[in-house]
Amino acid sequence: MKTRLAAVLLPAACLAVACNNKPINREANRTIGQVPVDPKLAPPPVPDNDRYVSTDTLARPQNPGPVVIKHVLLSWKELASEYRGQQDERGVKRTRKEAGELARKLAARLRSGGNIDEIIKEFSEDRGGNQDGYEIRGDREFVPGFKDMALRMEPSEVAIGKTQFGYHVMYRVPPPPPDPLESSEVLARQAIPLDETAWIKHVLIGWRDIKLPGHRTLSQASQARSKEQADTQVKALLARLRAGEPIEPMMNELSDDMGSSKDGKAYEVKADAGMVEPFKNLARRLRIGEAGLVKTVFGWHVMLRVPPPPPDPAESADILARTDVVESASVKHILLSWKDLGASYGGQQDPRGAARERADADKLVETLVARLKKGEAIEPLMKEFSEDPGSAASGQGYPVTPGAGLVEPFKKLSLRLKKGEVGVVLTQFGLHIIQRTE
């Protein structure tokens, strides 16, 4: 199903990053981290009496993660069917016993001080390997066996796991030491309860030595800035925030986060938010009105926790006030934007929205909601009015679950609608008229 929903509903923020978000090529590369697995089907970590597997590690309680794992994949000839003609030639020639003995040898080498990156380069058969390691979390899908072991390992520990792809000599990467500038006193606090949400505005400041994940490129300002200059700048920004200056002008002028810099939006940070962990850790420990500083793979984040935003007058506040009524839903929607939202579209806003005032969008939403509530079918209205290029012409629906890669307000309303009910919610892309179909 070809869709442009990602261009409209996926967060524009750089914060939602994980190796599991890479494109999946099931045929050409079915190695670890590239195969989606239904967690409900994942077998329990019961040892199969394989003498090479670290059963003592598997016997521990699982932690929720995230943990970062680097590994060496070693296959053997009987696993050829799992690779569909793409198995490494070393594995094609190897027996299972030879793979197990090599796994033991490499694990011992790591435990005695061997360099994991050098060993990966020399021995690993994982063509999809991430040079920075795989981030494993209890609430995200990953290959069973690998995930079971990863979430039981201690920092710097070495263990041997087994999956349908072979043996994995696994090394849990220890977390980097905190930067002296980070708000360590805030990070030492207990996080807010799991069912609470923190609303965060931030200024992202990078520097030239940062290597961004994926194919992202540094802004020109970051490319011209040293780490020392970034340190000086964020200290000054933090002091200004603590002195009472508003954060929105700083975001607009300086922030490298294209998802929030121009409109001064606040991010909704839940316990299970798909954001880089240091950002989430600080966000959920700040008090309302408090500012703090944390470093991630993207650079420095000067953060301010703000009160929850009031509901927009156009939104279906009564529906949003409910708890979720379903765990999964199918919905169809009509997206309407206006001229002030151009930055959220990165130059690809629908011409109708680019020429529209917010007041006109509100009137159109009111009219379309009334027509739907009178029984009109949503598909013709989508085709005529919606600005979502992934569904407008086809009238297709979207599946929604709590873990779906959609912007949070869209998910929230979708899962709180009753079947056939219509509601409205605001996102950075405009107003969404949503009807639950299943």
C-alpha positions as a Markdown table, in Angstrom:
| # | Residue | x | y | z |
|---|---|---|---|---|
| 1 | Met | 0.0 | 0.0 | 0.0 |
| 2 | Lys | 1.7 | 3.1 | -1.2 |
| 3 | Thr | 1.0 | 6.1 | 1.1 |
| 4 | Arg | 2.3 | 9.5 | 1.9 |
| 5 | Leu | 1.0 | 9.4 | 5.5 |
| 6 | Ala | 4.5 | 9.6 | 6.8 |
| 7 | Ala | 4.9 | 13.0 | 5.2 |
| 8 | Val | 1.8 | 14.2 | 7.0 |
| 9 | Leu | 1.4 | 12.4 | 10.3 |
| 10 | Leu | 4.9 | 11.2 | 11.3 |
| 11 | Pro | 6.6 | 13.6 | 13.7 |
| 12 | Ala | 8.8 | 16.1 | 12.0 |
| 13 | Ala | 11.0 | 16.2 | 15.1 |
| 14 | Cys | 14.4 | 14.7 | 14.9 |
| 15 | Leu | 13.8 | 13.1 | 18.3 |
| 16 | Ala | 11.9 | 10.0 | 17.2 |
| 17 | Val | 14.9 | 7.8 | 16.1 |
| 18 | Ala | 15.5 | 4.1 | 16.5 |
| 19 | Cys | 17.3 | 1.5 | 14.4 |
| 20 | Asn | 14.0 | -0.3 | 14.0 |
| 21 | Asn | 12.8 | 2.6 | 11.8 |
| 22 | Lys | 15.1 | 1.6 | 9.0 |
| 23 | Pro | 13.5 | 0.4 | 5.7 |
| 24 | Ile | 12.9 | -3.3 | 5.7 |
| 25 | Asn | 14.2 | -5.4 | 2.8 |
| 26 | Arg | 13.0 | -8.9 | 3.8 |
| 27 | Glu | 14.3 | -10.6 | 0.7 |
| 28 | Ala | 17.8 | -9.0 | 0.3 |
| 29 | Asn | 18.7 | -8.7 | 3.9 |
| 30 | Arg | 16.9 | -10.8 | 6.6 |
| 31 | Thr | 19.6 | -10.3 | 9.2 |
| 32 | Ile | 19.1 | -9.2 | 12.8 |
| 33 | Gly | 17.3 | -6.0 | 13.3 |
| 34 | Gln | 15.7 | -6.0 | 9.9 |
| 35 | Val | 13.0 | -8.6 | 10.4 |
| 36 | Pro | 9.8 | -7.4 | 12.2 |
| 37 | Val | 8.4 | -9.9 | 14.7 |
| 38 | Asp | 5.1 | -9.8 | 16.5 |
| 39 | Pro | 6.0 | -9.6 | 20.2 |
| 40 | Lys | 3.0 | -11.8 | 21.0 |
| 41 | Leu | 4.6 | -14.6 | 19.1 |
| 42 | Ala | 8.0 | -14.3 | 20.7 |
| 43 | Pro | 8.8 | -17.4 | 22.6 |
| 44 | Pro | 9.8 | -17.1 | 26.2 |
| 45 | Pro | 13.5 | -17.2 | 26.9 |
| 46 | Val | 13.6 | -20.9 | 27.9 |
| 47 | Pro | 17.0 | -22.4 | 27.4 |
| 48 | Asp | 17.1 | -25.1 | 24.7 |
| 49 | Asn | 20.1 | -26.8 | 26.3 |
| 50 | Asp | 22.4 | -25.3 | 23.7 |
| 51 | Arg | 25.8 | -25.4 | 25.4 |
| 52 | Tyr | 27.0 | -22.3 | 23.6 |
| 53 | Val | 24.1 | -20.0 | 24.7 |
| 54 | Ser | 24.6 | -17.9 | 27.9 |
| 55 | Thr | 21.8 | -19.5 | 29.9 |
| 56 | Asp | 22.9 | -17.9 | 33.1 |
| 57 | Thr | 22.2 | -14.5 | 31.6 |
| 58 | Leu | 18.8 | -15.6 | 30.3 |
| 59 | Ala | 17.8 | -16.7 | 33.8 |
| 60 | Arg | 17.8 | -13.1 | 35.0 |
| 61 | Pro | 14.8 | -10.8 | 35.1 |
| 62 | Gln | 14.3 | -8.7 | 32.0 |
| 63 | Asn | 14.7 | -5.0 | 32.2 |
| 64 | Pro | 12.7 | -2.6 | 30.1 |
| 65 | Gly | 15.6 | -1.1 | 28.3 |
| 66 | Pro | 16.7 | 0.7 | 26.3 |
| 67 | Val | 20.1 | -1.1 | 25.9 |
| 68 | Val | 22.5 | -0.7 | 23.1 |
| 69 | Ile | 24.0 | -3.9 | 21.7 |
| 70 | Lys | 26.9 | -4.6 | 19.3 |
| 71 | His | 27.2 | -8.1 | 18.1 |
| 72 | Val | 29.0 | -10.6 | 15.9 |
| 73 | Leu | 26.6 | -12.9 | 13.8 |
| 74 | Leu | 27.9 | -16.4 | 13.0 |
| 75 | Ser | 25.7 | -18.7 | 10.9 |
| 76 | Trp | 26.1 | -22.3 | 9.7 |
| 77 | Lys | 25.2 | -24.3 | 6.7 |
| 78 | Glu | 21.8 | -25.6 | 7.9 |
| 79 | Leu | 20.5 | -22.1 | 8.2 |
| 80 | Ala | 20.7 | -21.4 | 4.5 |
| 81 | Ser | 16.9 | -21.3 | 4.1 |
| 82 | Glu | 16.6 | -18.4 | 6.5 |
| 83 | Tyr | 18.9 | -16.3 | 4.3 |
| 84 | Arg | 17.1 | -17.0 | 0.9 |
| 85 | Gly | 20.3 | -17.1 | -1.1 |
| 86 | Gln | 22.0 | -14.2 | 0.8 |
| 87 | Gln | 23.9 | -16.2 | 3.4 |
| 88 | Asp | 27.5 | -15.2 | 4.0 |
| 89 | Glu | 29.9 | -17.7 | 2.3 |
| 90 | Arg | 31.7 | -18.3 | 5.6 |
| 91 | Gly | 28.4 | -19.5 | 7.1 |
| 92 | Val | 27.6 | -21.7 | 4.1 |
| 93 | Lys | 30.8 | -23.7 | 4.8 |
| 94 | Arg | 30.5 | -23.9 | 8.6 |
| 95 | Thr | 28.9 | -26.5 | 10.8 |
| 96 | Arg | 26.9 | -25.5 | 13.9 |
| 97 | Lys | 29.6 | -26.8 | 16.2 |
| 98 | Glu | 32.2 | -24.8 | 14.4 |
| 99 | Ala | 30.0 | -21.7 | 14.7 |
| 100 | Gly | 29.5 | -22.4 | 18.4 |
| 101 | Glu | 33.2 | -22.9 | 19.1 |
| 102 | Leu | 34.1 | -19.7 | 17.2 |
| 103 | Ala | 31.4 | -17.8 | 19.2 |
| 104 | Arg | 33.0 | -19.0 | 22.4 |
| 105 | Lys | 36.5 | -18.0 | 21.2 |
| 106 | Leu | 35.3 | -14.5 | 20.3 |
| 107 | Ala | 33.4 | -14.0 | 23.5 |
| 108 | Ala | 36.5 | -14.9 | 25.5 |
| 109 | Arg | 38.5 | -12.5 | 23.4 |
| 110 | Leu | 36.1 | -9.7 | 24.1 |
| 111 | Arg | 36.1 | -10.5 | 27.9 |
| 112 | Ser | 39.8 | -10.2 | 27.9 |
| 113 | Gly | 39.8 | -6.7 | 26.4 |
| 114 | Gly | 39.3 | -7.3 | 22.7 |
| 115 | Asn | 37.8 | -4.5 | 20.6 |
| 116 | Ile | 34.2 | -5.3 | 19.5 |
| 117 | Asp | 34.4 | -3.1 | 16.4 |
| 118 | Glu | 37.5 | -4.8 | 15.1 |
| 119 | Ile | 36.0 | -8.3 | 15.8 |
| 120 | Ile | 32.7 | -7.3 | 14.0 |
| 121 | Lys | 34.7 | -6.1 | 11.0 |
| 122 | Glu | 36.6 | -9.3 | 10.8 |
| 123 | Phe | 33.9 | -11.9 | 11.6 |
| 124 | Ser | 30.3 | -10.7 | 11.6 |
| 125 | Glu | 27.9 | -11.8 | 8.9 |
| 126 | Asp | 25.3 | -9.1 | 9.7 |
| 127 | Arg | 25.0 | -7.1 | 6.5 |
| 128 | Gly | 22.5 | -4.8 | 8.2 |
| 129 | Gly | 24.7 | -4.1 | 11.2 |
| 130 | Asn | 24.5 | -0.7 | 12.7 |
| 131 | Gln | 28.0 | 0.6 | 13.5 |
| 132 | Asp | 26.7 | 2.4 | 16.6 |
| 133 | Gly | 24.9 | -0.8 | 17.8 |
| 134 | Tyr | 21.2 | -1.7 | 18.0 |
| 135 | Glu | 19.0 | 0.0 | 20.6 |
| 136 | Ile | 16.8 | -2.7 | 22.2 |
| 137 | Arg | 13.7 | -1.8 | 24.2 |
| 138 | Gly | 11.1 | -4.0 | 25.9 |
| 139 | Asp | 8.2 | -2.1 | 24.2 |
| 140 | Arg | 9.5 | -2.5 | 20.6 |
| 141 | Glu | 9.7 | -5.4 | 18.3 |
| 142 | Phe | 13.0 | -7.2 | 17.7 |
| 143 | Val | 14.1 | -10.7 | 16.8 |
| 144 | Pro | 13.3 | -13.1 | 19.6 |
| 145 | Gly | 16.4 | -14.6 | 21.2 |
| 146 | Phe | 18.4 | -11.5 | 20.5 |
| 147 | Lys | 16.0 | -9.2 | 22.4 |
| 148 | Asp | 15.6 | -11.8 | 25.2 |
| 149 | Met | 19.3 | -11.8 | 25.8 |
| 150 | Ala | 19.9 | -8.1 | 25.3 |
| 151 | Leu | 17.4 | -7.0 | 28.0 |
| 152 | Arg | 19.1 | -9.2 | 30.6 |
| 153 | Met | 22.7 | -8.1 | 30.0 |
| 154 | Glu | 24.6 | -5.7 | 32.2 |
| 155 | Pro | 26.7 | -2.8 | 30.8 |
| 156 | Ser | 30.0 | -4.0 | 29.2 |
| 157 | Glu | 28.9 | -7.6 | 29.6 |
| 158 | Val | 29.5 | -10.2 | 26.8 |
| 159 | Ala | 27.0 | -13.0 | 26.2 |
| 160 | Ile | 26.2 | -15.5 | 23.4 |
| 161 | Gly | 22.6 | -15.6 | 22.1 |
| 162 | Lys | 21.0 | -17.7 | 19.4 |
| 163 | Thr | 18.3 | -16.8 | 16.8 |
| 164 | Gln | 17.1 | -18.4 | 13.5 |
| 165 | Phe | 20.1 | -16.6 | 11.9 |
| 166 | Gly | 22.8 | -18.2 | 14.0 |
| 167 | Tyr | 24.8 | -17.4 | 17.1 |
| 168 | His | 25.3 | -13.8 | 18.3 |
| 169 | Val | 28.3 | -12.8 | 20.3 |
| 170 | Met | 26.7 | -9.8 | 22.0 |
| 171 | Tyr | 28.3 | -6.9 | 23.8 |
| 172 | Arg | 26.2 | -4.4 | 25.8 |
| 173 | Val | 27.6 | -0.9 | 25.1 |
| 174 | Pro | 27.9 | 1.0 | 28.4 |
| 175 | Pro | 26.2 | 4.4 | 28.5 |
| 176 | Pro | 28.5 | 7.4 | 27.8 |
| 177 | Pro | 29.5 | 9.4 | 30.9 |
| 178 | Pro | 27.4 | 12.5 | 31.5 |
| 179 | Asp | 28.7 | 15.7 | 30.2 |
| 180 | Pro | 29.6 | 18.1 | 33.0 |
| 181 | Leu | 27.2 | 20.7 | 31.7 |
| 182 | Glu | 24.1 | 18.4 | 31.9 |
| 183 | Ser | 21.5 | 19.0 | 34.5 |
| 184 | Ser | 22.7 | 16.1 | 36.6 |
| 185 | Glu | 20.7 | 17.2 | 39.7 |
| 186 | Val | 17.5 | 17.0 | 37.7 |
| 187 | Leu | 18.4 | 13.7 | 36.1 |
| 188 | Ala | 19.0 | 12.2 | 39.5 |
| 189 | Arg | 15.4 | 12.7 | 40.5 |
| 190 | Gln | 12.6 | 10.2 | 40.1 |
| 191 | Ala | 10.6 | 10.5 | 36.9 |
| 192 | Ile | 7.0 | 11.6 | 37.0 |
| 193 | Pro | 4.5 | 8.7 | 37.1 |
| 194 | Leu | 4.1 | 6.6 | 34.0 |
| 195 | Asp | 0.6 | 7.8 | 33.3 |
| 196 | Glu | 1.6 | 11.5 | 33.4 |
| 197 | Thr | 2.8 | 13.6 | 30.4 |
| 198 | Ala | 5.4 | 16.3 | 30.3 |
| 199 | Trp | 5.1 | 19.1 | 27.8 |
| 200 | Ile | 8.5 | 20.3 | 26.6 |
| 201 | Lys | 9.8 | 23.2 | 24.5 |
| 202 | His | 13.5 | 23.1 | 23.5 |
| 203 | Val | 16.3 | 24.7 | 21.6 |
| 204 | Leu | 18.6 | 22.2 | 19.8 |
| 205 | Ile | 22.2 | 23.3 | 19.3 |
| 206 | Gly | 24.6 | 21.1 | 17.4 |
| 207 | Trp | 28.3 | 21.3 | 16.5 |
| 208 | Arg | 30.5 | 20.2 | 13.6 |
| 209 | Asp | 31.8 | 16.9 | 15.1 |
| 210 | Ile | 28.3 | 15.4 | 15.5 |
| 211 | Lys | 27.5 | 12.5 | 13.2 |
| 212 | Leu | 23.8 | 12.4 | 12.9 |
| 213 | Pro | 21.9 | 9.1 | 12.6 |
| 214 | Gly | 20.7 | 8.0 | 9.1 |
| 215 | His | 21.1 | 10.4 | 6.3 |
| 216 | Arg | 20.4 | 13.6 | 8.2 |
| 217 | Thr | 22.8 | 16.5 | 7.6 |
| 218 | Leu | 23.9 | 19.2 | 10.1 |
| 219 | Ser | 22.6 | 22.7 | 9.7 |
| 220 | Gln | 25.0 | 25.3 | 8.5 |
| 221 | Ala | 25.1 | 26.9 | 11.9 |
| 222 | Ser | 26.1 | 23.6 | 13.5 |
| 223 | Gln | 28.7 | 22.9 | 10.8 |
| 224 | Ala | 30.3 | 26.2 | 11.7 |
| 225 | Arg | 30.3 | 25.7 | 15.5 |
| 226 | Ser | 32.8 | 23.9 | 17.7 |
| 227 | Lys | 31.8 | 21.9 | 20.7 |
| 228 | Glu | 33.3 | 24.6 | 22.9 |
| 229 | Gln | 31.2 | 27.2 | 21.2 |
| 230 | Ala | 28.1 | 25.1 | 21.6 |
| 231 | Asp | 28.8 | 24.7 | 25.3 |
| 232 | Thr | 29.2 | 28.5 | 25.7 |
| 233 | Gln | 26.0 | 29.1 | 23.8 |
| 234 | Val | 23.8 | 26.7 | 25.7 |
| 235 | Lys | 25.0 | 27.9 | 29.1 |
| 236 | Ala | 24.0 | 31.4 | 28.1 |
| 237 | Leu | 20.6 | 30.2 | 26.8 |
| 238 | Leu | 19.9 | 28.3 | 30.0 |
| 239 | Ala | 20.8 | 31.3 | 32.1 |
| 240 | Arg | 18.4 | 33.4 | 30.1 |
| 241 | Leu | 15.6 | 30.9 | 30.5 |
| 242 | Arg | 16.1 | 30.8 | 34.2 |
| 243 | Ala | 16.0 | 34.5 | 34.3 |
| 244 | Gly | 12.5 | 34.4 | 32.9 |
| 245 | Glu | 13.1 | 35.1 | 29.2 |
| 246 | Pro | 10.6 | 33.4 | 26.8 |
| 247 | Ile | 11.9 | 30.3 | 25.0 |
| 248 | Glu | 10.0 | 30.8 | 21.7 |
| 249 | Pro | 12.2 | 33.5 | 20.2 |
| 250 | Met | 15.3 | 31.4 | 21.1 |
| 251 | Met | 13.7 | 28.4 | 19.3 |
| 252 | Asn | 12.9 | 30.5 | 16.2 |
| 253 | Glu | 16.3 | 32.1 | 16.0 |
| 254 | Leu | 18.6 | 29.3 | 17.0 |
| 255 | Ser | 17.1 | 25.8 | 17.2 |
| 256 | Asp | 18.2 | 23.1 | 14.8 |
| 257 | Asp | 14.9 | 21.1 | 15.4 |
| 258 | Met | 12.9 | 21.8 | 12.3 |
| 259 | Gly | 9.9 | 20.2 | 13.9 |
| 260 | Ser | 9.4 | 22.9 | 16.5 |
| 261 | Ser | 11.8 | 25.9 | 15.8 |
| 262 | Lys | 9.4 | 28.0 | 13.7 |
| 263 | Asp | 6.1 | 27.5 | 15.5 |
| 264 | Gly | 7.4 | 27.2 | 19.1 |
| 265 | Lys | 5.5 | 24.0 | 19.6 |
| 266 | Ala | 5.8 | 21.9 | 22.7 |
| 267 | Tyr | 6.4 | 18.1 | 22.5 |
| 268 | Glu | 4.2 | 15.8 | 24.4 |
| 269 | Val | 6.6 | 13.4 | 26.2 |
| 270 | Lys | 5.0 | 10.3 | 27.5 |
| 271 | Ala | 6.8 | 7.4 | 29.2 |
| 272 | Asp | 6.7 | 5.3 | 26.0 |
| 273 | Ala | 7.4 | 8.2 | 23.6 |
| 274 | Gly | 9.6 | 7.2 | 20.7 |
| 275 | Met | 12.3 | 9.8 | 21.5 |
| 276 | Val | 15.9 | 9.5 | 22.2 |
| 277 | Glu | 16.3 | 8.5 | 25.8 |
| 278 | Pro | 18.4 | 11.3 | 27.3 |
| 279 | Phe | 15.8 | 13.9 | 26.0 |
| 280 | Lys | 12.9 | 11.8 | 27.5 |
| 281 | Asn | 14.8 | 11.2 | 30.8 |
| 282 | Leu | 15.3 | 14.9 | 31.4 |
| 283 | Ala | 11.8 | 15.9 | 30.2 |
| 284 | Arg | 10.1 | 13.6 | 32.6 |
| 285 | Arg | 12.1 | 14.9 | 35.6 |
| 286 | Leu | 11.8 | 18.6 | 35.1 |
| 287 | Arg | 9.2 | 20.5 | 37.0 |
| 288 | Ile | 6.7 | 22.7 | 35.2 |
| 289 | Gly | 8.4 | 26.0 | 34.5 |
| 290 | Glu | 11.9 | 24.6 | 35.1 |
| 291 | Ala | 14.7 | 24.6 | 32.5 |
| 292 | Gly | 17.4 | 22.1 | 32.1 |
| 293 | Leu | 20.2 | 20.9 | 29.7 |
| 294 | Val | 20.9 | 17.4 | 28.3 |
| 295 | Lys | 23.0 | 16.1 | 25.4 |
| 296 | Thr | 21.9 | 13.5 | 22.9 |
| 297 | Val | 23.2 | 12.2 | 19.5 |
| 298 | Phe | 21.8 | 15.3 | 18.0 |
| 299 | Gly | 23.5 | 17.8 | 20.2 |
| 300 | Trp | 22.5 | 20.0 | 23.2 |
| 301 | His | 18.9 | 20.4 | 24.1 |
| 302 | Val | 18.1 | 23.4 | 26.2 |
| 303 | Met | 14.7 | 22.4 | 27.6 |
| 304 | Leu | 11.8 | 24.0 | 29.3 |
| 305 | Arg | 8.9 | 22.1 | 30.8 |
| 306 | Val | 5.7 | 24.1 | 30.2 |
| 307 | Pro | 2.1 | 23.6 | 31.3 |
| 308 | Pro | -0.2 | 21.4 | 29.2 |
| 309 | Pro | -1.6 | 23.5 | 26.3 |
| 310 | Pro | -5.3 | 24.3 | 26.5 |
| 311 | Pro | -7.5 | 22.5 | 24.0 |
| 312 | Asp | -8.0 | 24.2 | 20.7 |
| 313 | Pro | -11.5 | 25.5 | 20.2 |
| 314 | Ala | -12.0 | 23.4 | 17.1 |
| 315 | Glu | -11.0 | 20.2 | 18.8 |
| 316 | Ser | -13.4 | 17.6 | 20.1 |
| 317 | Ala | -12.6 | 18.2 | 23.8 |
| 318 | Asp | -15.3 | 15.8 | 25.0 |
| 319 | Ile | -13.9 | 12.9 | 23.1 |
| 320 | Leu | -10.3 | 13.7 | 23.9 |
| 321 | Ala | -11.2 | 13.8 | 27.6 |
| 322 | Arg | -12.1 | 10.1 | 27.5 |
| 323 | Thr | -9.8 | 7.2 | 28.1 |
| 324 | Asp | -9.0 | 5.0 | 25.1 |
| 325 | Val | -12.1 | 2.9 | 24.1 |
| 326 | Val | -10.1 | 0.5 | 21.9 |
| 327 | Glu | -6.6 | -0.9 | 21.6 |
| 328 | Ser | -6.7 | -0.6 | 17.8 |
| 329 | Ala | -8.8 | 1.2 | 15.3 |
| 330 | Ser | -9.2 | 1.9 | 11.6 |
| 331 | Val | -9.9 | 5.5 | 10.7 |
| 332 | Lys | -10.4 | 7.8 | 7.7 |
| 333 | His | -9.6 | 11.5 | 7.9 |
| 334 | Ile | -9.8 | 14.9 | 6.2 |
| 335 | Leu | -6.8 | 17.1 | 6.7 |
| 336 | Leu | -7.1 | 20.9 | 6.4 |
| 337 | Ser | -4.2 | 23.3 | 6.9 |
| 338 | Trp | -3.6 | 27.0 | 6.6 |
| 339 | Lys | -0.9 | 29.4 | 5.6 |
| 340 | Asp | 0.8 | 29.7 | 9.0 |
| 341 | Leu | 1.7 | 26.0 | 9.0 |
| 342 | Gly | 3.9 | 26.0 | 5.9 |
| 343 | Ala | 7.1 | 25.2 | 7.9 |
| 344 | Ser | 5.6 | 21.9 | 9.0 |
| 345 | Tyr | 5.4 | 20.8 | 5.4 |
| 346 | Gly | 8.9 | 21.6 | 4.3 |
| 347 | Gly | 7.8 | 23.3 | 1.1 |
| 348 | Gln | 5.3 | 20.7 | 0.2 |
| 349 | Gln | 2.1 | 22.2 | 1.6 |
| 350 | Asp | -1.1 | 21.8 | -0.4 |
| 351 | Pro | -1.7 | 25.0 | -2.4 |
| 352 | Arg | -5.2 | 25.2 | -0.9 |
| 353 | Gly | -3.8 | 25.2 | 2.6 |
| 354 | Ala | -1.0 | 27.7 | 1.7 |
| 355 | Ala | -3.7 | 30.2 | 0.6 |
| 356 | Arg | -6.1 | 29.6 | 3.5 |
| 357 | Glu | -6.5 | 31.6 | 6.7 |
| 358 | Arg | -7.1 | 29.8 | 10.0 |
| 359 | Ala | -10.6 | 31.2 | 10.4 |
| 360 | Asp | -11.5 | 29.8 | 7.0 |
| 361 | Ala | -10.2 | 26.4 | 8.0 |
| 362 | Asp | -12.3 | 26.5 | 11.1 |
| 363 | Lys | -15.5 | 27.3 | 9.1 |
| 364 | Leu | -14.8 | 24.5 | 6.6 |
| 365 | Val | -14.2 | 22.0 | 9.4 |
| 366 | Glu | -17.5 | 22.9 | 11.0 |
| 367 | Thr | -19.3 | 22.5 | 7.7 |
| 368 | Leu | -17.7 | 19.1 | 6.9 |
| 369 | Val | -18.3 | 17.7 | 10.4 |
| 370 | Ala | -22.0 | 18.6 | 10.1 |
| 371 | Arg | -22.2 | 16.9 | 6.8 |
| 372 | Leu | -20.6 | 13.7 | 8.1 |
| 373 | Lys | -22.9 | 13.7 | 11.2 |
| 374 | Lys | -25.9 | 13.9 | 8.9 |
| 375 | Gly | -24.7 | 10.6 | 7.2 |
| 376 | Glu | -22.7 | 11.6 | 4.2 |
| 377 | Ala | -19.9 | 9.2 | 3.3 |
| 378 | Ile | -16.4 | 10.5 | 4.1 |
| 379 | Glu | -14.7 | 9.2 | 1.0 |
| 380 | Pro | -16.0 | 11.7 | -1.4 |
| 381 | Leu | -15.3 | 14.5 | 1.0 |
| 382 | Met | -11.7 | 13.2 | 1.4 |
| 383 | Lys | -11.3 | 13.3 | -2.3 |
| 384 | Glu | -12.6 | 16.8 | -2.6 |
| 385 | Phe | -11.2 | 18.5 | 0.5 |
| 386 | Ser | -8.4 | 16.5 | 2.2 |
| 387 | Glu | -4.8 | 17.6 | 1.9 |
| 388 | Asp | -3.3 | 14.2 | 2.9 |
| 389 | Pro | -1.7 | 13.0 | -0.4 |
| 390 | Gly | -1.6 | 9.5 | 1.0 |
| 391 | Ser | -5.3 | 9.0 | 1.4 |
| 392 | Ala | -7.4 | 11.8 | -0.1 |
| 393 | Ala | -7.8 | 10.4 | -3.7 |
| 394 | Ser | -8.1 | 6.8 | -2.7 |
| 395 | Gly | -10.3 | 7.2 | 0.4 |
| 396 | Gln | -8.2 | 4.7 | 2.2 |
| 397 | Gly | -8.1 | 4.4 | 6.0 |
| 398 | Tyr | -5.2 | 4.1 | 8.4 |
| 399 | Pro | -4.7 | 1.4 | 11.1 |
| 400 | Val | -4.1 | 3.1 | 14.5 |
| 401 | Thr | -2.5 | 1.5 | 17.6 |
| 402 | Pro | -0.8 | 3.1 | 20.6 |
| 403 | Gly | 2.6 | 2.2 | 19.1 |
| 404 | Ala | 1.8 | 3.4 | 15.5 |
| 405 | Gly | 4.2 | 5.9 | 14.1 |
| 406 | Leu | 1.7 | 8.7 | 13.9 |
| 407 | Val | 1.6 | 12.0 | 15.6 |
| 408 | Glu | 0.2 | 11.7 | 19.2 |
| 409 | Pro | -2.9 | 13.9 | 18.9 |
| 410 | Phe | -4.1 | 11.9 | 15.8 |
| 411 | Lys | -3.6 | 8.6 | 17.7 |
| 412 | Lys | -5.2 | 9.9 | 20.8 |
| 413 | Leu | -8.4 | 11.0 | 19.1 |
| 414 | Ser | -8.6 | 7.9 | 16.9 |
| 415 | Leu | -8.4 | 5.5 | 19.9 |
| 416 | Arg | -11.1 | 7.4 | 21.8 |
| 417 | Leu | -13.7 | 7.5 | 19.0 |
| 418 | Lys | -16.6 | 5.1 | 19.0 |
| 419 | Lys | -17.2 | 3.2 | 15.8 |
| 420 | Gly | -18.7 | 5.5 | 13.2 |
| 421 | Glu | -18.1 | 8.6 | 15.4 |
| 422 | Val | -16.5 | 11.8 | 14.0 |
| 423 | Gly | -14.1 | 14.1 | 15.9 |
| 424 | Val | -11.6 | 16.8 | 15.3 |
| 425 | Val | -8.0 | 17.2 | 16.5 |
| 426 | Leu | -5.2 | 19.7 | 15.9 |
| 427 | Thr | -1.6 | 18.7 | 15.0 |
| 428 | Gln | 1.3 | 20.7 | 13.6 |
| 429 | Phe | -0.1 | 19.8 | 10.1 |
| 430 | Gly | -3.5 | 21.3 | 10.7 |
| 431 | Leu | -7.0 | 20.1 | 11.7 |
| 432 | His | -7.9 | 16.5 | 11.2 |
| 433 | Ile | -11.6 | 15.4 | 10.8 |
| 434 | Ile | -11.4 | 11.8 | 11.8 |
| 435 | Gln | -14.1 | 9.1 | 11.5 |
| 436 | Arg | -13.5 | 5.7 | 13.0 |
| 437 | Thr | -14.6 | 3.0 | 10.6 |
| 438 | Glu | -13.6 | -0.1 | 12.6 |
